[in-house]
Amino acid sequence: QFQFPQHTGKLIYCTRTVPEMVKCMDEIKRVINYRVKMIGPEGGKILALCLSSRRNMCIHPRVLQEGDRETVDSLCRNMTASWVR
């Protein structure tokens, strides 16, 4: 990776549940800490991105009141999607 930075690979990890995602992010943190320890500050130059569902990410009070996943998705999409507004 450091010898050929233009050829840096990507790792895409998909999971179904939030607890699995949290475990994955914890593991990434451990890997980054290990790389910094072994390589130095350059070892910490890793981009990790965690994506979750509207149910976990939407903060609008009206949406938060809903319990049904499909309703949450629909309300959030209607509020945020530019093609719906």
Backbone torsions as a table, in degrees:
resi	resn	phi	psi	omega
1	GLN	NA	-41.3	-177.3
2	PHE	-81.0	-27.4	178.5
3	GLN	-74.4	-37.7	-179.2
4	PHE	-128.7	72.6	-175.6
5	PRO	-62.1	-24.8	179.4
6	GLN	-71.7	-12.4	-179.7
7	HIS	-109.1	23.5	-179.6
8	THR	-64.3	130.7	-179.1
9	GLY	-82.4	174.5	178.5
10	LYS	-124.7	144.4	174.9
11	LEU	-118.7	121.8	178.0
12	ILE	-114.3	121.5	-177.8
13	TYR	-121.0	122.5	-179.1
14	CYS	-108.3	141.7	-180.0
15	THR	-141.9	158.7	-178.4
16	ARG	-94.1	-29.2	-171.7
17	THR	-118.2	156.0	178.2
18	VAL	-65.0	-42.4	177.5
19	PRO	-58.5	-37.3	176.7
20	GLU	-65.9	-38.3	179.3
21	MET	-65.8	-41.0	178.8
22	VAL	-62.9	-42.3	178.1
23	LYS	-62.0	-40.4	178.8
24	CYS	-63.3	-44.6	179.7
25	MET	-66.3	-36.0	175.7
26	ASP	-62.5	-41.0	178.7
27	GLU	-65.9	-40.5	177.7
28	ILE	-61.6	-40.8	177.6
29	LYS	-60.8	-41.7	178.1
30	ARG	-64.4	-40.3	178.9
31	VAL	-63.8	-44.2	179.5
32	ILE	-61.7	-46.1	178.8
33	ASN	-60.1	-40.7	178.4
34	TYR	-64.4	-43.9	-179.6
35	ARG	-63.6	-40.4	178.0
36	VAL	-63.2	-40.8	179.9
37	LYS	-65.0	-41.1	-175.9
38	MET	-85.2	-36.7	-172.8
39	ILE	-106.0	-30.3	-174.4
40	GLY	109.2	-168.3	-176.3
41	PRO	-55.3	-31.6	179.0
42	GLU	-62.3	-28.0	180.0
43	GLY	-67.5	-18.0	180.0
44	GLY	-88.5	-0.3	-178.3
45	LYS	-82.7	74.0	178.5
46	ILE	-128.2	135.3	176.3
47	LEU	-101.1	121.5	176.5
48	ALA	-122.7	132.5	-176.8
49	LEU	-127.7	131.4	-178.7
50	CYS	-116.6	121.9	179.1
51	LEU	-111.0	143.2	-178.6
52	SER	-134.2	179.5	-176.8
53	SER	-81.3	165.5	175.9
54	ARG	-59.2	-34.8	-178.7
55	ARG	-59.5	-34.7	-178.6
56	ASN	-90.9	-20.2	-171.6
57	MET	-108.2	-26.4	-175.3
58	CYS	-69.8	133.6	-176.0
59	ILE	-114.9	3.8	-179.0
60	HIS	-68.9	130.8	-177.2
61	PRO	-55.4	-38.4	-179.7
62	ARG	-65.2	-37.8	-179.6
63	VAL	-73.4	-38.1	-178.5
64	LEU	-62.7	-24.3	-180.0
65	GLN	-72.2	-21.4	-176.6
66	GLU	-79.9	146.1	178.8
67	GLY	-108.3	-23.1	-176.8
68	ASP	-81.7	129.0	-176.5
69	ARG	-59.6	-42.5	-178.8
70	GLU	-66.3	-37.6	178.5
71	THR	-65.8	-43.4	178.2
72	VAL	-60.0	-48.4	179.6
73	ASP	-58.7	-44.6	-177.9
74	SER	-65.4	-47.8	179.8
75	LEU	-62.1	-45.8	-179.0
76	CYS	-63.9	-43.5	179.8
77	ARG	-61.8	-42.7	-179.7
78	ASN	-63.9	-30.4	-179.6
79	MET	-82.5	-27.7	-170.7
80	THR	-111.9	-25.4	-176.1
81	ALA	-75.8	123.6	-176.1
82	SER	-64.4	-28.8	-177.6
83	TRP	-79.1	-11.0	179.3
84	VAL	-93.8	-34.4	-176.1
85	ARG	-67.1	NA	NA
